[in-house]
């Protein structure tokens, strides 16, 4: 009797996958892929966009910066909006707006128009990202997370990794306009399919009556200015630049007002109570550091290949594609391991893999190319998947469904902020160590250094064949060699710092509490 009762209860506790919901979720995942891909897809083609729009060198970085600032504001706001509008309307509006703004970006005739459309594209499309994470942990039973988590983990890590590769190919084969036109047909498909298929929850327009507009303004000032300071600070000597200083001031004031508002408003724009859950807080910390590994290394390798090796955007994309292939190969393996291994063990393996990969690159020279960077990229691609899936499960897998939408926005925000902070620190360390190494190298390359004089004389004889000022050309070539060597040494220092950081995170995984049983799926309907 007891056995039959147990069997009867089993299907209710673990219902089979609903085919309609699975198709709807896959469409949502594809929409999230487009939104994350567009963070990096323009990075390899900024020169072509600059030429096409007759933009200045100071204006063109805003094509990417405006998107990032708008998206970082949109992500935490999405939790409140999805509760007000429902998942169906929230996601459909985000997908439709993202598609329309992609079309407007492609038809831009000036850099001003492009910046406006890119900001709107990031703000409207950014809501798709946390909505997918929230749906994954509320509509599927816990036993299916070994299938669903690798899906969203692969998309969240693969999209920014292959963004420069896809961007380089599209620009090389067609034109920069196709960086945005490629979104149109898939965007229309995602909009229509999600509107017709999503039925996860219902709107709650009563929440609009207590919507915290002041909190929204403070959050926008805080996160938007923070993103700007982190993006532009390393290139403009931080607070020595007037614009960076003003934004830093606005960031501090808005941040204080925002946190005061969060803890006093009747219906705060973002509910920070999710951080009272130890697993969620720990997951956000590890997600922050993983953002450094995801976005920081996606930035570092192309900078080395472009500035030291002289690679084109297409060559950089082809070299970086290894990480993407490794993510594809590791995703199903990581999914199966997540059902059998303690997530803390998987995270330790993943961050250790990161550390080994960056440690290998501390031996970098100016001659490294695809084959020398192969294993570091293999380790990075595999480690991303080994980290992403357990971090998602630890942070979101044990929260009650009513907190999921808000918590998903906060969780995704930490990864993006980790990337922004990581890039700022990487650029700061890179520039500071380059200056230090150049100063030390210049002390050694003096007229009293016989080895330097022999090298200079050999260069001079080589340039005499071409005629002209052989001495001047030799001095210029030697100075360029010294600068390249100093840059390579600074790259080594950055990779050493990242190695220590990732190793520390691997050692810190035992401090996380072993996750309890997950909340039942569908409880938030």
C-alpha positions, 0 to 999 in steps of 0.5 A: 500500500505504501509502495503504491502511494509512493509511486502515485506521488512520484509523478506529481513531485517530478512531472514530465517536461511540458513540450509547449513550455520546452519550445517556448523556453528554447525560443527564449534562450535564442532571444537571450543569445542575441542580446548577449551576443550583441555586447561583443559583436561590434568589438572587432568591427569598430574601425569599420563602423567609425569609417562608415559613420565618419566618427572620431576616435573619442566617439566610436567607443560609445557604440559599445559603451552606450549598450553596456550602460543601458543593459546594466540598468535594464537587467535588475529592473527586469525583475519588477517589470516581469512581475508587472507585465508577466513573463509573456509580455515582458519577453515579447516586448523586449524581443520586439524592441531589440529587433526594431532597434537593431534595424535602426542601428543598421540604418544609422547615418551618423554616430549620434543616431547609432549611440541612441539606437544602441543604448535603446537596444541594450536597455530593451533587449537586456530584459531578456537575459534575467527573464530566461534564468528566472524561467529556467528555475521556476517552470522545470522540475529540479531533476531537469536542471541537468538539461536546462542549466547547461543550455543557459550556461552555454548561451551566457558564456558562448555568446560573448566569446564568439561575438568578435568572431561572428562580427569579424566574419560578417564585416569581412564578407558583407559590411558592418550593417550586417552586425545588426541586420542579422538580428531582424529575422530571428528577432521577429521569430522569437517575438512571435513564438514567445508571445504565442507560447509563453503561459508561465504566469499572469500580469500584476498591474497593481504593482504599478500603483506603488512603482518606485520611480525615484528608486529607478532614477537613483539606480540608473544614475548609480549603475550607469555612471559606475559602468561609465567610470569602469569603462572610461577610467583606465583610458583617461587616468581615472579621476584626473579626467573631468567627465570620469570625475563627475560620473564618479561623483554622481555614482556615489551620490546616486548609490547612497540614495539608491540603497537608502531607498531600497531599504525604506520604500514600500515596494523597492525597485530592487529587492536586496533581501535575496542576499540574505540567502547564503547560497545566493550571496555566495553564488553572486560572488563567484559569478562576479569573478567568473565575469572577470574570466569570461569578459576579461579573457575575451578582451585580453587575448584579442588585444595581445593578438592585435597589438603584438602579433598584428592580427586582423579582426578575422584572424583574431576571431578564428584564433579565439574560436577554440574556446567556443568549440570547447564550451560546446563539447563540455556543456553536456558533460558538465550537465551530467556531472552537475547531477552527480557531483557536489557543485562545490567540487565542480566549481573548484575544478572550473576555477582551477582550470582557469588558474592553470590556463592563465598560469601557462600564459605567464610564459608569454612571448611576442611570438605566441600565436594559435598553437601556443594559445591553444591549451589556455583557450581549451582550459578557459572554454571547459572551465567556463562551463564547469563553473557556470552550471554549478554557480547558477544552481547554487545561486538560484536553485534553492530560492523560493519561486516568488523571489526568482525574478528579482534574484535573477536580475541581481545575479546576472547583474553581478556577472556583468559588473564583474566583467566591467570591474575586471576590464577596468582592473586589467587595463589599469594593471596593464598600463601601469606595468607597461610604464614600469617595464618600459622605464626599466628596459630604457635604463638597460638600453643605454649607449653603455650597453654593448649588446644594445649597440650591437643590435642597433648596428645590425638594424642599421646595416639592414636599413642601409639597403633601403637607403634614407636615414638608416640610423633614424630607422634603426633607432625607431625599430629598436624603440618599437621592439622595446615597447613591444617587449614591455607590453608582453611583460605587462601581459605576463603580470596581468595573467599572473594576477588572474592566476592568483585570483582564480586559485583563491576562488578555487580554494574558497569553494569549501566555504559555500554551504552544500545546497539544500533541496531545490524549491518545487518547480511551478510553485510560483504560478 
